[in-house]
Amino acid sequence: MNADRSYSLGILAGGKGHRWGGRDKGLIALKGRPLVAGLVGPCSKYVQEVLICCRTHPHFYQHYSDRVLCEAHPDQGPCAGIIALLASAKCESIIILPVDLIGAPEFVTKTLEDEWQQTDTAIALYDEKGRHSPCMRLRRDVLLRCEAYFNTGGKHLAGLLEAANARPVTVPSLWLKDANRPAVIEDQAEA
């Protein structure tokens, strides 16, 4: 049985962009639009609010969200951003996506909407090889478990997903493609 379909949408935009020379990946253009625009527009009818957790450029991100926030523990990886988004969500659940998701954001979001069950505390998308992704949906009430994991030194996404008791959902690897290197954007722009 499917649970309440409404949710908060959270975008992780707090990375350091090492492979991009320190550039903020959300601002990088693909086909004339910043990457963040491909995630938030147009939004599903079930999205009640858009939150963006960023490291820099909050003035830019405010144009793509209802609220912009920063991590309570900056530069600590995606777990800190996930916790910040989870703590700020107004809805019972939140879908979280990385700002550089360029594979098939619409299919990723639809899968996270459709797979969500009333009994789930969390679901996370995995590729066909069993690799986890930062594409997930979490109930707000897993916040304490996630904070406990992080506060005891946990920094790995796999550990956070385990702490949240995330149910794995397998999707095609192409859907989870990210813009973690400049060559990926060049290839995508030519497609």
N, C-alpha and C positions, 0 to 999 in steps of 0.2 A: 504494500500500500504506500503510495507516495505521500510525502509530508507536505506541509505548507509550501507553496511554490515560491513565495516572495523571499528575497534575500538582499543583503548588502553585497556590493561588488567592490573588492579590494585589489588594488594594483600595487605590486612590489616594484618600487623604482629607487631603491636605496643602494644599489650596487656601486662599486667603484669604477667600473668600466675599464679594467686593466688592459684588456685586449684592444680597447678602443683609445688607448692613450689617455685614459682618465675622463673621457667624454661621458656625459649623461646619456645613456642609451634611449631613454624616453624621448629625447629631443632629436634623435637621428631621423632623417627623412627617408621614407620608402615611398616611391611613386608620388612624391610631392606632399606627403603628409608625415607628421611626426609619428613615431611608433605608437605612442600612447593613444593617438586618435583612432588607430585600428582596433583598439580594445574597448573603447568607451562609446563609440558611435557607429551605428545606432545601437542602443542598449536593448536588451530583452525587456518585454513588458513586466517581467517579474522583478526587475531591479528597482529597489526602493531608494537607494542612495549609492553614490560612487565615492569611494575613499581612495586616496593615493598616499602611500607612505614613501617619501622621497628623502634623499640625502642633501640635494641642492635644488635650486630653481623652483621654490614653492610658488613664486609669482607666476611662473609659466604653467605649472600643473593646476593652479586654481581655476583655469579656464576649462579644464577637462573633468572637474570633480565637484562634488558638493562640499567636501572637506579635504584639506591637505594636512598631513601629520608627519611627524618625525619620530624616529625610533627613540625609545627611552635610553637605549644602549647603542649609540651609533657605531657603525663599522664592525658589527658583530655577526654579520651574515644574515641570510634570509629568515632564520628563526626569530630574530629580534623584530624584523619587519612584520612577520606573520602575527606575532604576539601584539604588536602595536595596533594592527588592523583589527584583530579579533577583539581587543579591549575597547575599541572605538565603535564597533558595529552596533547599529540600532536594531537590526533585525535578529531573529532567532538564529539565523545561519548566515554565513558569508562565503562567497566564492572568491578565491584568491588566484590571481594570474600574475606572471612576471611581465614587466613592461616590454620585454623584448620578444614576446611570443608572436611569431610571424607565420607559423605553419598553417593552422586553421582555427583561429580564435573562435569563430562562430560555432564550429563543431565541438570544440573543447567546452565552451560554455553550455551548449545544448546538452552535451553528455552529462555534465555536472548537474544540470537541472533535472534531466530525465532519470538519472541513476539514483538520485537522492531518495532515501526511504525514511519513513518515520522512525525507524529503529536505529538509524545511523547517527554516530557522533561525529564521524568524519569519513570522507572518501578522498582518494587521491588517484590521479591518473598515472599509469605506468605504460611504458612502450612494450612492444612484443618481446623484447629481450628481458623484461622484468625490471627495467630501470625506472626509478621513481622520477617524478617531475614536481615542480613547485605549483602545479595546477591542482587545486583541491577545493573542497567545500567542508567547512567546519561548523559545528554548532557552537554558539557562544559559551555554553557551559563547559567546554573543554579547556577554557582559558587557564584555570588553576593548574591543570595537569601540564599544559604547555609551559607555563611559567615555572613550575617545579622542575621540569626537565632542564630548562634554560638556566635557572638559578643554581643548579648543581653542576654547571659547567657544560651542559649539552649544547653543542653548536651545529650538529649535523641534522639536515632535514629528515633523513631516514629515522633518526631517533625521535624527533618531534612527531612524525607520523605514527610511530609506534606508541608514543605516550598518549596520543589522541585516539588510539585504537582505530586508525583509518583503514577502511575497507578498500582494497586495491581494485581499480577498474582499468582494464587493458584497452588501449586505443592504438590506432596506427601511429608509428613513429613520426611520420611526416606531419601529423597534427601538432606534435610537440616541438617542432623545429623552432629554434630561437636565433636571435641575431647576436650571438656571442662573439662573432668575428666580422670584420669589415667585408671579407670575401662573401659571406652569406648574404649580406644586403646587396652586393653587386650582382650575385647570381639571381636573387629574387627580383631585382629591378629589371633584369633582362627577360624574365619569364613572362 
